[in-house]
Amino acid sequence: MKKYLFLSFFLSLAINAVAVETDLDDVVAINFDDLDINITVDDHYSNLGVTFINALTDGRMQDSPGVSPDITLYHTVADYMPQPYNPIIMIFEPPVSFVSLTGIDVGINGFLFTAYDAQIGGNVLGVKEAAGSGGGDGEFFTLAIGKSGIQRVEFSQAKAIRTDGIGFDNLKFIPEPKVESKLSFMPAIYSLLL
C-alpha cells in the first residue's frame, strides 16, 4: 500500500509541476507615429518589451510606400545610412519568438536584419537581407525572423555601394510567454513527512 501511495505521490508531483504559460502571445505592433519628429527613441516602448539604441524619428519619408503613415526611424549619427558595424539595435525583454520590420526606400545598399540570443554578444539566431534597385525609390521590404529566444536585433543597410538612405517602420514582435512552475505539490510532501 505504501508503495502505491508513494508512486501516486510522484505521479501527482509530475502532473502538478507542469509549466503554466501566461498570456503574452499577442503581436505587439509599433509604427512610431505616437512620437514627434527628431526624437531619440530609447526606452519609449520599454513597457511593450523593447528598447532601442541609435534610433531617431524622422518624417522625411512620410509619403514613401510602406510607411504607416508619418514617422520612420533612422540612425542617430549615420542618418539614413546605418551600416552593419554601427547598426540600430532593438533589445527585447522578455525575449521574443518573432520579429519583423519594414525597410523603406531600400535600394542597392540593401536592408540587413540580424537576430541574436543575447542582449550583448551571443549567437546569431537568424539573418535576413533584401535589396532593391538603384536608389530604391518606392521600394520597401518587410523582413521577419521567427525563432525562440530572440533578445536583440540589429538592423542597417547591408552595404555602402552608393550614397543612398533607408528608413525603418512598422515593427511587429511576439513576446515569448513567461513560464512559471506550479508548486502545488508542497502540501503533499509535508503530509508524507507527518
KAMOZI-V602300 format. One record per pair of residues at least 12 apart in sequence whose ideal C-beta (glycine too) atoms are under 7 Angstrom apart, sorted by the first residue. I is the first residue (numbers start at 1). J is the second residue. If there is no record, write none. Layout:
I & J
I & J
//
This chain:
9 & 188
9 & 192
12 & 185
12 & 188
13 & 185
13 & 188
16 & 182
16 & 184
16 & 185
17 & 181
17 & 182
17 & 185
18 & 182
19 & 179
19 & 181
20 & 180
20 & 182
21 & 177
21 & 179
22 & 177
22 & 178
24 & 175
24 & 177
24 & 178
25 & 174
25 & 177
27 & 172
27 & 174
28 & 48
28 & 49
28 & 172
28 & 173
28 & 175
29 & 172
30 & 45
30 & 48
30 & 171
31 & 68
31 & 169
31 & 170
32 & 57
32 & 71
32 & 72
32 & 73
32 & 169
33 & 69
33 & 70
33 & 71
35 & 57
35 & 71
36 & 57
37 & 57
37 & 58
37 & 59
37 & 71
38 & 56
38 & 57
39 & 56
39 & 57
40 & 56
40 & 76
41 & 55
41 & 56
41 & 57
41 & 73
49 & 92
49 & 93
49 & 94
49 & 175
50 & 90
50 & 91
50 & 92
50 & 173
51 & 91
52 & 88
52 & 89
52 & 90
53 & 89
54 & 75
54 & 76
54 & 87
54 & 88
54 & 89
55 & 73
55 & 76
55 & 88
56 & 73
56 & 74
56 & 75
56 & 76
57 & 71
57 & 73
58 & 72
58 & 74
58 & 167
59 & 71
61 & 104
61 & 105
61 & 167
64 & 104
64 & 105
65 & 138
65 & 140
66 & 102
66 & 104
66 & 140
66 & 169
67 & 104
67 & 169
68 & 169
68 & 170
72 & 104
72 & 167
72 & 168
72 & 169
73 & 88
73 & 167
73 & 168
73 & 169
74 & 167
75 & 88
79 & 165
80 & 165
80 & 166
80 & 167
81 & 157
81 & 160
81 & 165
82 & 156
82 & 157
83 & 156
83 & 157
83 & 160
84 & 112
84 & 156
87 & 154
87 & 155
87 & 156
88 & 155
88 & 156
88 & 168
89 & 152
89 & 154
90 & 152
90 & 153
91 & 119
91 & 151
91 & 152
92 & 150
92 & 151
92 & 173
94 & 175
94 & 176
94 & 178
95 & 149
95 & 150
95 & 151
95 & 176
96 & 150
96 & 173
96 & 174
96 & 175
96 & 176
97 & 146
97 & 147
97 & 148
97 & 150
97 & 174
97 & 176
98 & 144
98 & 146
98 & 173
98 & 174
99 & 115
99 & 144
99 & 145
99 & 150
99 & 153
99 & 173
100 & 142
100 & 143
100 & 144
100 & 172
101 & 113
101 & 143
101 & 155
101 & 168
101 & 170
101 & 171
102 & 140
102 & 141
102 & 142
102 & 168
102 & 169
102 & 170
103 & 130
103 & 140
103 & 141
103 & 143
103 & 166
103 & 168
104 & 140
104 & 166
104 & 167
104 & 168
104 & 169
105 & 136
105 & 137
105 & 139
105 & 165
105 & 166
105 & 167
106 & 130
106 & 131
106 & 132
106 & 136
106 & 139
106 & 140
106 & 141
106 & 166
107 & 132
107 & 133
107 & 134
107 & 135
107 & 136
107 & 139
107 & 164
108 & 131
108 & 132
108 & 133
108 & 134
108 & 161
108 & 162
109 & 157
109 & 158
109 & 159
109 & 160
109 & 161
109 & 162
109 & 164
109 & 166
110 & 129
110 & 130
110 & 131
110 & 157
110 & 158
110 & 159
111 & 129
111 & 130
111 & 141
111 & 143
111 & 157
111 & 158
111 & 166
112 & 129
112 & 155
112 & 156
112 & 157
112 & 158
113 & 128
113 & 143
113 & 145
113 & 153
113 & 155
114 & 127
114 & 153
114 & 154
115 & 145
115 & 147
115 & 150
115 & 153
116 & 151
116 & 152
117 & 149
117 & 151
118 & 151
118 & 152
119 & 151
119 & 152
122 & 152
125 & 145
125 & 147
125 & 149
125 & 150
126 & 145
126 & 147
128 & 143
128 & 144
128 & 145
129 & 158
130 & 143
131 & 158
135 & 164
136 & 164
142 & 170
148 & 176
155 & 168
//
